[in-house]
Amino acid sequence: MAASARAEKRGSLLETEARDILKAYGFDLPAHGLAASADEAARLFSDLHCDKVAMKIVSPDIVHKTEARGVILNIAS
């Protein structure tokens, strides 16, 4: 789960890596998905059946998403 972070000598985990660890310990987490394009994001939005979602950037180079303006909340379409 954290093998990539160790191999890349990163001091922090990506959100997806952290979620995998939390799930392994039995934490109940909200539905989510990872999209690499606008089309994938639109499909995920449809599949999640939510009124609104949040989008966050996932990058080992960006630890503090809000400071990098990498978080968008309340997306309704």
PyMOL Python script that loads the backbone (N, CA, C, O; Angstrom):
from pymol import cmd

cmd.read_pdbstr("""\
ATOM      1  N   MET A   1       0.815  -1.201   0.000  1.00  0.00           N
ATOM      2  CA  MET A   1       0.000   0.000   0.000  1.00  0.00           C
ATOM      3  C   MET A   1       0.855   1.260   0.000  1.00  0.00           C
ATOM      4  O   MET A   1       0.615   2.172  -0.792  1.00  0.00           O
ATOM      5  N   ALA A   2       1.828   1.319   0.861  1.00  0.00           N
ATOM      6  CA  ALA A   2       2.716   2.472   0.895  1.00  0.00           C
ATOM      7  C   ALA A   2       4.040   2.174   0.199  1.00  0.00           C
ATOM      8  O   ALA A   2       4.989   2.952   0.293  1.00  0.00           O
ATOM      9  N   ALA A   3       4.095   1.044  -0.499  1.00  0.00           N
ATOM     10  CA  ALA A   3       5.342   0.638  -1.155  1.00  0.00           C
ATOM     11  C   ALA A   3       5.811   1.663  -2.178  1.00  0.00           C
ATOM     12  O   ALA A   3       7.009   1.924  -2.285  1.00  0.00           O
ATOM     13  N   SER A   4       4.885   2.248  -2.932  1.00  0.00           N
ATOM     14  CA  SER A   4       5.264   3.252  -3.935  1.00  0.00           C
ATOM     15  C   SER A   4       5.898   4.463  -3.268  1.00  0.00           C
ATOM     16  O   SER A   4       6.908   4.983  -3.742  1.00  0.00           O
ATOM     17  N   ALA A   5       5.308   4.906  -2.175  1.00  0.00           N
ATOM     18  CA  ALA A   5       5.859   6.063  -1.458  1.00  0.00           C
ATOM     19  C   ALA A   5       7.259   5.756  -0.952  1.00  0.00           C
ATOM     20  O   ALA A   5       8.159   6.590  -1.056  1.00  0.00           O
ATOM     21  N   ARG A   6       7.442   4.556  -0.401  1.00  0.00           N
ATOM     22  CA  ARG A   6       8.777   4.174   0.085  1.00  0.00           C
ATOM     23  C   ARG A   6       9.769   4.088  -1.072  1.00  0.00           C
ATOM     24  O   ARG A   6      10.883   4.601  -0.977  1.00  0.00           O
ATOM     25  N   ALA A   7       9.366   3.443  -2.155  1.00  0.00           N
ATOM     26  CA  ALA A   7      10.258   3.258  -3.307  1.00  0.00           C
ATOM     27  C   ALA A   7      10.664   4.597  -3.912  1.00  0.00           C
ATOM     28  O   ALA A   7      11.795   4.772  -4.366  1.00  0.00           O
ATOM     29  N   GLU A   8       9.718   5.543  -3.911  1.00  0.00           N
ATOM     30  CA  GLU A   8       9.993   6.866  -4.474  1.00  0.00           C
ATOM     31  C   GLU A   8      10.579   7.817  -3.440  1.00  0.00           C
ATOM     32  O   GLU A   8      10.829   8.986  -3.735  1.00  0.00           O
ATOM     33  N   LYS A   9      10.797   7.314  -2.221  1.00  0.00           N
ATOM     34  CA  LYS A   9      11.362   8.109  -1.116  1.00  0.00           C
ATOM     35  C   LYS A   9      10.548   9.370  -0.831  1.00  0.00           C
ATOM     36  O   LYS A   9      11.091  10.439  -0.552  1.00  0.00           O
ATOM     37  N   ARG A  10       9.215   9.203  -0.913  1.00  0.00           N
ATOM     38  CA  ARG A  10       8.324  10.318  -0.599  1.00  0.00           C
ATOM     39  C   ARG A  10       8.087  10.368   0.895  1.00  0.00           C
ATOM     40  O   ARG A  10       8.053   9.330   1.557  1.00  0.00           O
ATOM     41  N   GLY A  11       7.925  11.556   1.427  1.00  0.00           N
ATOM     42  CA  GLY A  11       7.648  11.741   2.845  1.00  0.00           C
ATOM     43  C   GLY A  11       6.167  11.739   3.166  1.00  0.00           C
ATOM     44  O   GLY A  11       5.784  11.872   4.328  1.00  0.00           O
ATOM     45  N   SER A  12       5.327  11.589   2.144  1.00  0.00           N
ATOM     46  CA  SER A  12       3.888  11.581   2.376  1.00  0.00           C
ATOM     47  C   SER A  12       3.219  10.627   1.382  1.00  0.00           C
ATOM     48  O   SER A  12       3.792  10.249   0.360  1.00  0.00           O
ATOM     49  N   LEU A  13       1.987  10.255   1.726  1.00  0.00           N
ATOM     50  CA  LEU A  13       1.221   9.363   0.861  1.00  0.00           C
ATOM     51  C   LEU A  13       0.288  10.161  -0.022  1.00  0.00           C
ATOM     52  O   LEU A  13      -0.148  11.252   0.347  1.00  0.00           O
ATOM     53  N   LEU A  14      -0.020   9.618  -1.190  1.00  0.00           N
ATOM     54  CA  LEU A  14      -1.094  10.175  -1.994  1.00  0.00           C
ATOM     55  C   LEU A  14      -2.403   9.848  -1.284  1.00  0.00           C
ATOM     56  O   LEU A  14      -2.462   8.906  -0.493  1.00  0.00           O
ATOM     57  N   GLU A  15      -3.444  10.615  -1.558  1.00  0.00           N
ATOM     58  CA  GLU A  15      -4.728  10.355  -0.916  1.00  0.00           C
ATOM     59  C   GLU A  15      -5.202   8.937  -1.204  1.00  0.00           C
ATOM     60  O   GLU A  15      -5.736   8.271  -0.316  1.00  0.00           O
ATOM     61  N   THR A  16      -5.014   8.474  -2.420  1.00  0.00           N
ATOM     62  CA  THR A  16      -5.447   7.119  -2.774  1.00  0.00           C
ATOM     63  C   THR A  16      -4.703   6.065  -1.957  1.00  0.00           C
ATOM     64  O   THR A  16      -5.295   5.058  -1.568  1.00  0.00           O
ATOM     65  N   GLU A  17      -3.430   6.280  -1.694  1.00  0.00           N
ATOM     66  CA  GLU A  17      -2.647   5.349  -0.879  1.00  0.00           C
ATOM     67  C   GLU A  17      -3.129   5.367   0.567  1.00  0.00           C
ATOM     68  O   GLU A  17      -3.264   4.317   1.195  1.00  0.00           O
ATOM     69  N   ALA A  18      -3.385   6.549   1.086  1.00  0.00           N
ATOM     70  CA  ALA A  18      -3.873   6.677   2.460  1.00  0.00           C
ATOM     71  C   ALA A  18      -5.239   6.017   2.612  1.00  0.00           C
ATOM     72  O   ALA A  18      -5.503   5.360   3.618  1.00  0.00           O
ATOM     73  N   ARG A  19      -6.106   6.188   1.619  1.00  0.00           N
ATOM     74  CA  ARG A  19      -7.438   5.561   1.658  1.00  0.00           C
ATOM     75  C   ARG A  19      -7.309   4.046   1.698  1.00  0.00           C
ATOM     76  O   ARG A  19      -8.048   3.388   2.431  1.00  0.00           O
ATOM     77  N   ASP A  20      -6.391   3.481   0.930  1.00  0.00           N
ATOM     78  CA  ASP A  20      -6.195   2.035   0.923  1.00  0.00           C
ATOM     79  C   ASP A  20      -5.797   1.537   2.320  1.00  0.00           C
ATOM     80  O   ASP A  20      -6.273   0.495   2.770  1.00  0.00           O
ATOM     81  N   ILE A  21      -4.941   2.270   2.987  1.00  0.00           N
ATOM     82  CA  ILE A  21      -4.517   1.878   4.334  1.00  0.00           C
ATOM     83  C   ILE A  21      -5.681   1.982   5.309  1.00  0.00           C
ATOM     84  O   ILE A  21      -5.897   1.076   6.114  1.00  0.00           O
ATOM     85  N   LEU A  22      -6.434   3.079   5.246  1.00  0.00           N
ATOM     86  CA  LEU A  22      -7.583   3.238   6.139  1.00  0.00           C
ATOM     87  C   LEU A  22      -8.610   2.128   5.917  1.00  0.00           C
ATOM     88  O   LEU A  22      -9.159   1.591   6.879  1.00  0.00           O
ATOM     89  N   LYS A  23      -8.872   1.784   4.654  1.00  0.00           N
ATOM     90  CA  LYS A  23      -9.810   0.704   4.349  1.00  0.00           C
ATOM     91  C   LYS A  23      -9.310  -0.631   4.913  1.00  0.00           C
ATOM     92  O   LYS A  23     -10.096  -1.423   5.432  1.00  0.00           O
ATOM     93  N   ALA A  24      -8.006  -0.873   4.810  1.00  0.00           N
ATOM     94  CA  ALA A  24      -7.431  -2.120   5.322  1.00  0.00           C
ATOM     95  C   ALA A  24      -7.637  -2.250   6.833  1.00  0.00           C
ATOM     96  O   ALA A  24      -7.706  -3.361   7.358  1.00  0.00           O
ATOM     97  N   TYR A  25      -7.737  -1.118   7.528  1.00  0.00           N
ATOM     98  CA  TYR A  25      -7.975  -1.129   8.963  1.00  0.00           C
ATOM     99  C   TYR A  25      -9.457  -1.014   9.313  1.00  0.00           C
ATOM    100  O   TYR A  25      -9.810  -0.840  10.479  1.00  0.00           O
ATOM    101  N   GLY A  26     -10.317  -1.112   8.312  1.00  0.00           N
ATOM    102  CA  GLY A  26     -11.744  -1.172   8.567  1.00  0.00           C
ATOM    103  C   GLY A  26     -12.490   0.146   8.616  1.00  0.00           C
ATOM    104  O   GLY A  26     -13.661   0.170   8.994  1.00  0.00           O
ATOM    105  N   PHE A  27     -11.851   1.237   8.247  1.00  0.00           N
ATOM    106  CA  PHE A  27     -12.545   2.525   8.236  1.00  0.00           C
ATOM    107  C   PHE A  27     -13.554   2.559   7.092  1.00  0.00           C
ATOM    108  O   PHE A  27     -13.267   2.103   5.986  1.00  0.00           O
ATOM    109  N   ASP A  28     -14.732   3.101   7.368  1.00  0.00           N
ATOM    110  CA  ASP A  28     -15.765   3.271   6.354  1.00  0.00           C
ATOM    111  C   ASP A  28     -15.550   4.637   5.703  1.00  0.00           C
ATOM    112  O   ASP A  28     -15.628   5.665   6.376  1.00  0.00           O
ATOM    113  N   LEU A  29     -15.283   4.652   4.408  1.00  0.00           N
ATOM    114  CA  LEU A  29     -14.958   5.894   3.703  1.00  0.00           C
ATOM    115  C   LEU A  29     -16.021   6.217   2.668  1.00  0.00           C
ATOM    116  O   LEU A  29     -16.660   5.308   2.138  1.00  0.00           O
ATOM    117  N   PRO A  30     -16.223   7.497   2.369  1.00  0.00           N
ATOM    118  CA  PRO A  30     -17.180   7.863   1.324  1.00  0.00           C
ATOM    119  C   PRO A  30     -16.736   7.338  -0.040  1.00  0.00           C
ATOM    120  O   PRO A  30     -15.551   7.103  -0.280  1.00  0.00           O
ATOM    121  N   ALA A  31     -17.709   7.162  -0.919  1.00  0.00           N
ATOM    122  CA  ALA A  31     -17.408   6.719  -2.276  1.00  0.00           C
ATOM    123  C   ALA A  31     -16.478   7.716  -2.950  1.00  0.00           C
ATOM    124  O   ALA A  31     -16.529   8.916  -2.678  1.00  0.00           O
ATOM    125  N   HIS A  32     -15.635   7.206  -3.827  1.00  0.00           N
ATOM    126  CA  HIS A  32     -14.696   8.084  -4.538  1.00  0.00           C
ATOM    127  C   HIS A  32     -14.256   7.393  -5.821  1.00  0.00           C
ATOM    128  O   HIS A  32     -14.593   6.235  -6.070  1.00  0.00           O
ATOM    129  N   GLY A  33     -13.519   8.104  -6.605  1.00  0.00           N
ATOM    130  CA  GLY A  33     -12.945   7.543  -7.813  1.00  0.00           C
ATOM    131  C   GLY A  33     -11.764   8.377  -8.250  1.00  0.00           C
ATOM    132  O   GLY A  33     -11.551   9.481  -7.749  1.00  0.00           O
ATOM    133  N   LEU A  34     -11.006   7.854  -9.172  1.00  0.00           N
ATOM    134  CA  LEU A  34      -9.840   8.556  -9.696  1.00  0.00           C
ATOM    135  C   LEU A  34     -10.012   8.673 -11.204  1.00  0.00           C
ATOM    136  O   LEU A  34     -10.199   7.672 -11.896  1.00  0.00           O
ATOM    137  N   ALA A  35      -9.947   9.896 -11.705  1.00  0.00           N
ATOM    138  CA  ALA A  35     -10.132  10.145 -13.135  1.00  0.00           C
ATOM    139  C   ALA A  35      -8.894  10.826 -13.706  1.00  0.00           C
ATOM    140  O   ALA A  35      -8.295  11.696 -13.073  1.00  0.00           O
ATOM    141  N   ALA A  36      -8.529  10.416 -14.904  1.00  0.00           N
ATOM    142  CA  ALA A  36      -7.375  11.008 -15.579  1.00  0.00           C
ATOM    143  C   ALA A  36      -7.783  11.935 -16.714  1.00  0.00           C
ATOM    144  O   ALA A  36      -6.931  12.499 -17.399  1.00  0.00           O
ATOM    145  N   SER A  37      -9.107  12.092 -16.914  1.00  0.00           N
ATOM    146  CA  SER A  37      -9.575  12.977 -17.980  1.00  0.00           C
ATOM    147  C   SER A  37     -10.946  13.530 -17.604  1.00  0.00           C
ATOM    148  O   SER A  37     -11.587  13.058 -16.664  1.00  0.00           O
ATOM    149  N   ALA A  38     -11.376  14.525 -18.345  1.00  0.00           N
ATOM    150  CA  ALA A  38     -12.701  15.114 -18.103  1.00  0.00           C
ATOM    151  C   ALA A  38     -13.794  14.084 -18.370  1.00  0.00           C
ATOM    152  O   ALA A  38     -14.786  14.036 -17.643  1.00  0.00           O
ATOM    153  N   ASP A  39     -13.627  13.265 -19.397  1.00  0.00           N
ATOM    154  CA  ASP A  39     -14.619  12.234 -19.697  1.00  0.00           C
ATOM    155  C   ASP A  39     -14.727  11.215 -18.565  1.00  0.00           C
ATOM    156  O   ASP A  39     -15.828  10.812 -18.191  1.00  0.00           O
ATOM    157  N   GLU A  40     -13.590  10.804 -18.025  1.00  0.00           N
ATOM    158  CA  GLU A  40     -13.602   9.871 -16.901  1.00  0.00           C
ATOM    159  C   GLU A  40     -14.264  10.505 -15.680  1.00  0.00           C
ATOM    160  O   GLU A  40     -15.021   9.843 -14.970  1.00  0.00           O
ATOM    161  N   ALA A  41     -13.985  11.763 -15.437  1.00  0.00           N
ATOM    162  CA  ALA A  41     -14.593  12.471 -14.299  1.00  0.00           C
ATOM    163  C   ALA A  41     -16.107  12.540 -14.463  1.00  0.00           C
ATOM    164  O   ALA A  41     -16.839  12.359 -13.489  1.00  0.00           O
ATOM    165  N   ALA A  42     -16.583  12.794 -15.664  1.00  0.00           N
ATOM    166  CA  ALA A  42     -18.028  12.853 -15.917  1.00  0.00           C
ATOM    167  C   ALA A  42     -18.673  11.489 -15.673  1.00  0.00           C
ATOM    168  O   ALA A  42     -19.763  11.411 -15.106  1.00  0.00           O
ATOM    169  N   ARG A  43     -18.006  10.416 -16.100  1.00  0.00           N
ATOM    170  CA  ARG A  43     -18.535   9.068 -15.864  1.00  0.00           C
ATOM    171  C   ARG A  43     -18.587   8.759 -14.371  1.00  0.00           C
ATOM    172  O   ARG A  43     -19.569   8.201 -13.881  1.00  0.00           O
ATOM    173  N   LEU A  44     -17.527   9.123 -13.652  1.00  0.00           N
ATOM    174  CA  LEU A  44     -17.503   8.894 -12.204  1.00  0.00           C
ATOM    175  C   LEU A  44     -18.628   9.651 -11.518  1.00  0.00           C
ATOM    176  O   LEU A  44     -19.308   9.103 -10.649  1.00  0.00           O
ATOM    177  N   PHE A  45     -18.828  10.899 -11.899  1.00  0.00           N
ATOM    178  CA  PHE A  45     -19.901  11.704 -11.315  1.00  0.00           C
ATOM    179  C   PHE A  45     -21.234  10.988 -11.498  1.00  0.00           C
ATOM    180  O   PHE A  45     -22.026  10.898 -10.561  1.00  0.00           O
ATOM    181  N   SER A  46     -21.477  10.488 -12.680  1.00  0.00           N
ATOM    182  CA  SER A  46     -22.718   9.774 -12.977  1.00  0.00           C
ATOM    183  C   SER A  46     -22.822   8.485 -12.156  1.00  0.00           C
ATOM    184  O   SER A  46     -23.884   8.173 -11.619  1.00  0.00           O
ATOM    185  N   ASP A  47     -21.731   7.748 -12.061  1.00  0.00           N
ATOM    186  CA  ASP A  47     -21.721   6.473 -11.335  1.00  0.00           C
ATOM    187  C   ASP A  47     -21.906   6.645  -9.826  1.00  0.00           C
ATOM    188  O   ASP A  47     -22.443   5.756  -9.165  1.00  0.00           O
ATOM    189  N   LEU A  48     -21.468   7.776  -9.280  1.00  0.00           N
ATOM    190  CA  LEU A  48     -21.565   7.990  -7.833  1.00  0.00           C
ATOM    191  C   LEU A  48     -22.985   8.318  -7.379  1.00  0.00           C
ATOM    192  O   LEU A  48     -23.299   8.182  -6.196  1.00  0.00           O
ATOM    193  N   HIS A  49     -23.850   8.748  -8.302  1.00  0.00           N
ATOM    194  CA  HIS A  49     -25.247   9.078  -7.981  1.00  0.00           C
ATOM    195  C   HIS A  49     -25.349  10.078  -6.825  1.00  0.00           C
ATOM    196  O   HIS A  49     -26.150   9.896  -5.908  1.00  0.00           O
ATOM    197  N   CYS A  50     -24.542  11.121  -6.877  1.00  0.00           N
ATOM    198  CA  CYS A  50     -24.554  12.174  -5.852  1.00  0.00           C
ATOM    199  C   CYS A  50     -25.080  13.471  -6.459  1.00  0.00           C
ATOM    200  O   CYS A  50     -25.012  13.672  -7.672  1.00  0.00           O
ATOM    201  N   ASP A  51     -25.608  14.352  -5.604  1.00  0.00           N
ATOM    202  CA  ASP A  51     -26.035  15.662  -6.073  1.00  0.00           C
ATOM    203  C   ASP A  51     -24.836  16.558  -6.352  1.00  0.00           C
ATOM    204  O   ASP A  51     -24.815  17.313  -7.324  1.00  0.00           O
ATOM    205  N   LYS A  52     -23.829  16.456  -5.468  1.00  0.00           N
ATOM    206  CA  LYS A  52     -22.630  17.280  -5.600  1.00  0.00           C
ATOM    207  C   LYS A  52     -21.412  16.449  -5.212  1.00  0.00           C
ATOM    208  O   LYS A  52     -21.497  15.534  -4.394  1.00  0.00           O
ATOM    209  N   VAL A  53     -20.287  16.788  -5.816  1.00  0.00           N
ATOM    210  CA  VAL A  53     -19.032  16.108  -5.502  1.00  0.00           C
ATOM    211  C   VAL A  53     -17.926  17.142  -5.311  1.00  0.00           C
ATOM    212  O   VAL A  53     -18.097  18.328  -5.595  1.00  0.00           O
ATOM    213  N   ALA A  54     -16.805  16.661  -4.829  1.00  0.00           N
ATOM    214  CA  ALA A  54     -15.591  17.476  -4.734  1.00  0.00           C
ATOM    215  C   ALA A  54     -14.556  16.866  -5.666  1.00  0.00           C
ATOM    216  O   ALA A  54     -14.522  15.649  -5.854  1.00  0.00           O
ATOM    217  N   MET A  55     -13.719  17.704  -6.245  1.00  0.00           N
ATOM    218  CA  MET A  55     -12.596  17.224  -7.055  1.00  0.00           C
ATOM    219  C   MET A  55     -11.317  17.690  -6.390  1.00  0.00           C
ATOM    220  O   MET A  55     -11.205  18.832  -5.942  1.00  0.00           O
ATOM    221  N   LYS A  56     -10.344  16.773  -6.334  1.00  0.00           N
ATOM    222  CA  LYS A  56      -9.049  17.092  -5.741  1.00  0.00           C
ATOM    223  C   LYS A  56      -7.954  16.588  -6.663  1.00  0.00           C
ATOM    224  O   LYS A  56      -8.084  15.533  -7.283  1.00  0.00           O
ATOM    225  N   ILE A  57      -6.896  17.336  -6.745  1.00  0.00           N
ATOM    226  CA  ILE A  57      -5.751  16.902  -7.534  1.00  0.00           C
ATOM    227  C   ILE A  57      -5.026  15.792  -6.776  1.00  0.00           C
ATOM    228  O   ILE A  57      -4.958  15.817  -5.547  1.00  0.00           O
ATOM    229  N   VAL A  58      -4.489  14.825  -7.507  1.00  0.00           N
ATOM    230  CA  VAL A  58      -3.693  13.745  -6.912  1.00  0.00           C
ATOM    231  C   VAL A  58      -2.333  13.778  -7.581  1.00  0.00           C
ATOM    232  O   VAL A  58      -2.197  13.456  -8.761  1.00  0.00           O
ATOM    233  N   SER A  59      -1.329  14.171  -6.813  1.00  0.00           N
ATOM    234  CA  SER A  59       0.027  14.260  -7.350  1.00  0.00           C
ATOM    235  C   SER A  59       1.028  14.153  -6.212  1.00  0.00           C
ATOM    236  O   SER A  59       0.838  14.776  -5.167  1.00  0.00           O
ATOM    237  N   PRO A  60       2.091  13.375  -6.392  1.00  0.00           N
ATOM    238  CA  PRO A  60       3.116  13.320  -5.346  1.00  0.00           C
ATOM    239  C   PRO A  60       3.840  14.658  -5.188  1.00  0.00           C
ATOM    240  O   PRO A  60       4.520  14.878  -4.186  1.00  0.00           O
ATOM    241  N   ASP A  61       3.700  15.542  -6.162  1.00  0.00           N
ATOM    242  CA  ASP A  61       4.357  16.849  -6.103  1.00  0.00           C
ATOM    243  C   ASP A  61       3.525  17.895  -5.370  1.00  0.00           C
ATOM    244  O   ASP A  61       4.022  18.977  -5.061  1.00  0.00           O
ATOM    245  N   ILE A  62       2.258  17.578  -5.088  1.00  0.00           N
ATOM    246  CA  ILE A  62       1.377  18.548  -4.442  1.00  0.00           C
ATOM    247  C   ILE A  62       0.810  17.919  -3.173  1.00  0.00           C
ATOM    248  O   ILE A  62      -0.149  17.149  -3.228  1.00  0.00           O
ATOM    249  N   VAL A  63       1.404  18.249  -2.042  1.00  0.00           N
ATOM    250  CA  VAL A  63       0.974  17.692  -0.763  1.00  0.00           C
ATOM    251  C   VAL A  63      -0.200  18.498  -0.207  1.00  0.00           C
ATOM    252  O   VAL A  63      -1.171  17.923   0.284  1.00  0.00           O
ATOM    253  N   HIS A  64      -0.114  19.808  -0.283  1.00  0.00           N
ATOM    254  CA  HIS A  64      -1.155  20.688   0.268  1.00  0.00           C
ATOM    255  C   HIS A  64      -2.068  21.144  -0.866  1.00  0.00           C
ATOM    256  O   HIS A  64      -1.817  22.159  -1.515  1.00  0.00           O
ATOM    257  N   LYS A  65      -3.128  20.377  -1.092  1.00  0.00           N
ATOM    258  CA  LYS A  65      -4.010  20.613  -2.232  1.00  0.00           C
ATOM    259  C   LYS A  65      -4.653  21.993  -2.224  1.00  0.00           C
ATOM    260  O   LYS A  65      -4.719  22.650  -3.263  1.00  0.00           O
ATOM    261  N   THR A  66      -5.129  22.440  -1.063  1.00  0.00           N
ATOM    262  CA  THR A  66      -5.832  23.726  -1.022  1.00  0.00           C
ATOM    263  C   THR A  66      -4.891  24.882  -1.331  1.00  0.00           C
ATOM    264  O   THR A  66      -5.287  25.844  -1.989  1.00  0.00           O
ATOM    265  N   GLU A  67      -3.661  24.797  -0.867  1.00  0.00           N
ATOM    266  CA  GLU A  67      -2.699  25.869  -1.153  1.00  0.00           C
ATOM    267  C   GLU A  67      -2.367  25.946  -2.638  1.00  0.00           C
ATOM    268  O   GLU A  67      -2.043  27.019  -3.148  1.00  0.00           O
ATOM    269  N   ALA A  68      -2.446  24.821  -3.329  1.00  0.00           N
ATOM    270  CA  ALA A  68      -2.160  24.788  -4.763  1.00  0.00           C
ATOM    271  C   ALA A  68      -3.424  25.000  -5.596  1.00  0.00           C
ATOM    272  O   ALA A  68      -3.412  24.863  -6.819  1.00  0.00           O
ATOM    273  N   ARG A  69      -4.509  25.336  -4.906  1.00  0.00           N
ATOM    274  CA  ARG A  69      -5.818  25.495  -5.568  1.00  0.00           C
ATOM    275  C   ARG A  69      -6.219  24.225  -6.298  1.00  0.00           C
ATOM    276  O   ARG A  69      -6.762  24.264  -7.402  1.00  0.00           O
ATOM    277  N   GLY A  70      -5.940  23.100  -5.657  1.00  0.00           N
ATOM    278  CA  GLY A  70      -6.216  21.798  -6.239  1.00  0.00           C
ATOM    279  C   GLY A  70      -7.455  21.125  -5.690  1.00  0.00           C
ATOM    280  O   GLY A  70      -7.596  19.906  -5.790  1.00  0.00           O
ATOM    281  N   VAL A  71      -8.370  21.916  -5.100  1.00  0.00           N
ATOM    282  CA  VAL A  71      -9.615  21.376  -4.578  1.00  0.00           C
ATOM    283  C   VAL A  71     -10.775  22.237  -5.085  1.00  0.00           C
ATOM    284  O   VAL A  71     -10.748  23.464  -4.985  1.00  0.00           O
ATOM    285  N   ILE A  72     -11.783  21.569  -5.626  1.00  0.00           N
ATOM    286  CA  ILE A  72     -13.005  22.265  -6.054  1.00  0.00           C
ATOM    287  C   ILE A  72     -14.178  21.560  -5.379  1.00  0.00           C
ATOM    288  O   ILE A  72     -14.326  20.344  -5.500  1.00  0.00           O
ATOM    289  N   LEU A  73     -15.001  22.311  -4.678  1.00  0.00           N
ATOM    290  CA  LEU A  73     -16.133  21.757  -3.944  1.00  0.00           C
ATOM    291  C   LEU A  73     -17.453  22.053  -4.619  1.00  0.00           C
ATOM    292  O   LEU A  73     -17.556  22.958  -5.447  1.00  0.00           O
ATOM    293  N   ASN A  74     -18.460  21.279  -4.256  1.00  0.00           N
ATOM    294  CA  ASN A  74     -19.846  21.508  -4.678  1.00  0.00           C
ATOM    295  C   ASN A  74     -20.050  21.469  -6.193  1.00  0.00           C
ATOM    296  O   ASN A  74     -20.789  22.286  -6.741  1.00  0.00           O
ATOM    297  N   ILE A  75     -19.411  20.543  -6.854  1.00  0.00           N
ATOM    298  CA  ILE A  75     -19.606  20.390  -8.306  1.00  0.00           C
ATOM    299  C   ILE A  75     -20.910  19.638  -8.515  1.00  0.00           C
ATOM    300  O   ILE A  75     -21.093  18.534  -8.002  1.00  0.00           O
ATOM    301  N   ALA A  76     -21.806  20.244  -9.268  1.00  0.00           N
ATOM    302  CA  ALA A  76     -23.156  19.681  -9.433  1.00  0.00           C
ATOM    303  C   ALA A  76     -23.407  19.109 -10.835  1.00  0.00           C
ATOM    304  O   ALA A  76     -24.486  18.573 -11.088  1.00  0.00           O
ATOM    305  N   SER A  77     -22.463  19.207 -11.723  1.00  0.00           N
ATOM    306  CA  SER A  77     -22.660  18.639 -13.060  1.00  0.00           C
ATOM    307  C   SER A  77     -21.323  18.353 -13.713  1.00  0.00           C
ATOM    308  O   SER A  77     -21.279  17.871 -14.845  1.00  0.00           O
TER     309      SER A  77
END
""", "prot")
cmd.dss("prot")
cmd.show_as("cartoon", "prot")
cmd.util.cbc("prot")
cmd.orient("prot")
